[in-house]
Amino acid sequence: MFLKEHKHVALHVACGDITDVKIIEKNLVVSTTDTTVQGLLKDGKREIERALSWQGLEMNVVIEKTEILPSNIELDKQKLEKMFGEKLKIIK
């Protein structure tokens, strides 16, 4: 609510997409795979910390980029493609 009231609408929307958050000591650690969201959060770090302070929470915000790991199906597909090359035909 603080971000929206203070005209940080894009940052407010980006915060709505956050699903991977943890608190480590006095740090609010936010992890995301989305580089756009990561950039918005890094640029708005100070405003997020002010919003937390407004709620009575004195915390530092740490933004982390997480990697998208391939699924087991994708890993198996890659192995099969290496083994059989062009002979492999995948039907969806």
N, C-alpha and C positions, 0 to 999 in steps of 0.2 A: 504494500500500500504506500509506503514511504517513497519508493522509486517512482510510482505512477503520479503521486501528488507533486513530486518535485520535477516533473516533466522529463523523466528518464524512461520513456515508454519502451524503446527498443531493449533497454537493459531489463526492464520489468518482464517483457515477453521472453527474453533469453533465459531469465531466471526460472520461468515457468517450465522450461524444457529440461531443467536439471533433475537427474534421478540418482546420481552417484555422489553422495555427500557423506563425509565423516568428520568427526571432531577429534582432533589430536591435540591435547593440552589446550592452548589458547588459539588454536588454528582451526578454521573452517576450511576443510580441504574439499574442493569441488573437482571432480574428474569428468571429462567429456571427450568423446571421439570426434565431435563436430568442430572443425577449425573455425567456422564463423562464430559459433557460440563462444568458443574459447577466446577469440579476439575481443568480442563484445564484453565478456566478463573481465578480461585483463584490463581493457580500457576503462571499465567502470568499477574497478576494484575499490577505489576510494569511496565511491558512492554506496557500494554494497556494505562496506565497513561502517559508514555513517548510518545506513538503515539498520544495521545490527545494533549499533550504539543507541539509536532511537528506541529500540526494543529493550535496552538495558543490558545488552550483551557486548562486552569489550573483547572482540576477537579479531585476529588477522585472517584475511582471506587468501588462500593459496589455490591457484588454478593449475590443474595438471591435465595434460593430454594423454589419453589412453589409446592404445592401439586396438584396432578391430582384428580379432583373431579369427582365422578361417574356421568354419565348422568342420566336424569330422567328415561329413559327406564331401566337402570341398577338398579336404586333404586326401581322402581316398581317391577322388576323381583325378587329382594331380598325380598320384602314384600310378594309377592305371594309364594315364596319358604318357607318362615316362616309359612305362613298360611296353605299351602297344603302339604308341605313336599314332600315325594316321589310320592304322587298322581299327582303332577304337571308334565306335559309333555310339554316341550317347543320344538316347531317345527320351524326350521330355514328355 
